Amino acid sequence: MARSAPQPLQPGDYYLTPEGYMVFTEQYHLRRGTCCGNGCRHCPWQFGRDKKKPRPGRKTG
């Protein structure tokens, strides 16, 4: 899988969990343009997730 260049961070690209981890948002992933294949929490391509189950908070159809 080809790697894309890191994108400069913009407001809304990530948030910090209570444990202090940086979590990239769907906004960042879409701007990045490719899936990294790591099963990220907000992956718009839902890599490694059961696509039959909609993710909570997301509209389907």
N, C-alpha and C positions, 0 to 999 in steps of 0.2 A: 504494500500500500504506500503510495507516494505521500510524503509529508508536505504540508503547506507551511508557508512562512508565518511566524507568530504575528498576530495583529496587535497594534497599539490599543491599549485598553481605553474604553470610553465609558461615560456614566451609564450604569445599567448592565454592564457586561458581566458583573459578578457580584456575589454577596458573601459575607462571612457567616459560617455556622456558629452556634454558641460555643463549639469546641475550638473555634479559630481556623477552620479549614476554608479555603477560598473555593467557591463553587461557581463555575461559569454558567451563565444563563443561555437560554435558547437564542437570544439576540446575538450573543457573541458567536455561537456555533454557526448561525446562519451567515453572519458576516465572514466568518472563516471559510465557509464554502464547502468543506469536506468533513467526513466523519473520521475521527481518529481511531475508532475501533475499541475504545476503552470502556464502553457502556456508561457514558456520562449521564448523570441524573437528569439533565435537561436536553438530551440529544434529540434534535428534531427528526433525525432519521431512525430513532429508537433502536439503535444497534444493540443486539443481545437481549431484547425485551420481547415478550409475547405480544405480537401485534393485534391479537384478537381482543385483548383487554384494553379499553381506553384508559389513559392515564388520568388520575383524579385532577379535576380543575380544567380539563381540556374539552372543548366542544368537538363533537364528531359530526360527520356528514355535512 
